Every structure is written in structure tokens, then in C-alpha cells.
């Protein structure tokens, strides 16, 4: 391949810049021309492409967000949009494409792949909801951000003897909540993969208070169907304990990526270029058991994610 493109799509995640840096510099090192596509698929439809040099990706490894910007594109989700995207790629003589993003972004890449464009999917999302890879780029940083918030909230909830519900992101995946809850010592974690019994939560709070526990931290994934406000109201009414809610929202997407996210992004980006140089068929790149892997893109996106029941049950044991 002589000319490749790279784009970041969907929700931003810490580590996207590290992936872009790796694609650009590894591509240039292999004698390729590398084009950055701005604003994801939306920018691709508008032909917002720029040829990248080494200097364009200097001093970005430690930065959150994405220098290529990102967007969600309804236009791309139509047959006309996909054909338009293929036309733009053909006009710029792009031989292969690296897509950094989550489930929706990689499915978009799959549509281009079905029309003849080799696509390498790099898992850039804080949600950790792609089944083919153990971890996604940005997940570790997001959990670290939640842990910092839990530590601060624990101080004030203890001082006021409150219950605090911390709502975290993750869409329909509870991994951010589960990992942050386990590592942060939360008493309860509510995830969409398991039914939420608020009466049982109230019972545990009352029992803990009777043992002298002065505060209670609950982590709730945004994918849980019950609104956080309703949970807080019920807990306060049943237990008599003042209950506050904190929605961390986009704070989890920002910040400098951790070492793990920088490393994962760099290795995945480098692998994407390696495969494109070999004229490989479209792949989804990720990590399994500490090793960088590449699976057929379509097969990888069809895999079903398994919830870690053992990890979740351990939270209940430790949070008593």
C-alpha cells in the first residue's frame, strides 16, 4: 500500500492521539503517505483530509481528546453516505483505512470493507464494550478518573455520614462501574448486566449503619434503567440517610491517558500499519491475555461479550 488514511470517530477517548501518532509515524517509516481524516466519517463525507508529516503528531502522546477531532454522522449511516465516503477515498487514492473508535465506528468501517476498502479497526472507547478485546483504549484512564472522584467523595460523605451515588458512563456495559467499584472500595455497584434490587441495597445500608459504618458509596452505570434521582430518593426515604447523587459524565472522557492506554493505543496503531503494508484483509485489532491480536473485522464485531460474574460477586463480599 502506498497511501493510507486514519480517522477517529464516535465518542473521544484518552489514547486516541497515541494511536494516531503511531499510525502516522509507522506509516511514514514504511514509505507510505498518510492522510489524517478530520471529524470522523462526517469529515470523510466532506473530504476533510490532510497529508500528515511526523511533525503533525509531535507532542500529542500525552494529550486526551483527538487532534483529528471526532463527530457522529447520520449521513454516513445511509447507503448514499457510504457510497459518498468510498468516492472520496477513491478520489484521494486511499489504499487502506485505520478507524479508531468504538462499536459504531468499527461497524462503519465494516461497511466500507464490504465495498472493497481494507479497514483496520482500533478499539478507541472508554466503554470497554467490544467483545473481541480484553480492554479498549481509554478504559483504563476513565476508571482512574472515577477512582479519583470516589476518593474525594468518600471524604465528604464520611464527614456528613451520607450515602453518595456516583453515576458513571459505559452505555450498556457496566465495566467502568464494576472495575472502579472494586478498586475504589464501593459498597454497592449497579450495572445493566444484573437486575437492580434497590430494596436490597437499602437493607445493606441499614445493616451497615447499625454496625457503625458512617458512609456508603454506590457506583451506578448509566445503562441501568432506573434513573439515579429515583434511586437516591428511595434510599433516602427507606434508610433515613441523606443521599446525594454525582454524575461524572464527560469528565471520564478527558485527561491525559494512563501508561496502559498509551501503550495499548501505540501497539494497536503500529499493528494496523503493519497489516496494511501486507495488504491484509480487514481486521479488528485489540489485546487478549496481554498480547496484541488481529481478528477478521466482521467476525470480531459479531462476538458476544461475557460479563465477569466472579469479579462482580467479589464486590459484594468486600463491600459488606
HELIX and SHEET records of a PDB file:
HELIX    1   1 UNK A   16  UNK A   29  1                                  14    
HELIX    2   2 UNK A   40  UNK A   45  1                                   6    
HELIX    3   3 UNK A   54  UNK A   57  5                                   4    
HELIX    4   4 UNK A   75  UNK A   77  5                                   3    
HELIX    5   5 UNK A   79  UNK A   91  1                                  13    
HELIX    6   6 UNK A  103  UNK A  114  1                                  12    
HELIX    7   7 UNK A  139  UNK A  160  1                                  22    
HELIX    8   8 UNK A  175  UNK A  184  1                                  10    
HELIX    9   9 UNK A  198  UNK A  210  1                                  13    
HELIX   10  10 UNK A  228  UNK A  239  1                                  12    
HELIX   11  11 UNK A  249  UNK A  253  5                                   5    
HELIX   12  12 UNK A  259  UNK A  277  1                                  19    
HELIX   13  13 UNK A  297  UNK A  302  1                                   6    
HELIX   14  14 UNK A  309  UNK A  318  1                                  10    
SHEET    1   A 7 UNK A  49  UNK A  51  0                                        
SHEET    2   A 7 UNK A  33  UNK A  37 -1                                        
SHEET    3   A 7 UNK A   3  UNK A   8  1                                        
SHEET    4   A 7 UNK A  96  UNK A 101  1                                        
SHEET    5   A 7 UNK A 118  UNK A 123  1                                        
SHEET    6   A 7 UNK A 283  UNK A 288  1                                        
SHEET    7   A 7 UNK A 291  UNK A 296 -1                                        
SHEET    1   B 4 UNK A 188  UNK A 190  0                                        
SHEET    2   B 4 UNK A 216  UNK A 221  1                                        
SHEET    3   B 4 UNK A 163  UNK A 168  1                                        
SHEET    4   B 4 UNK A 243  UNK A 247  1                                        
END                                                                             
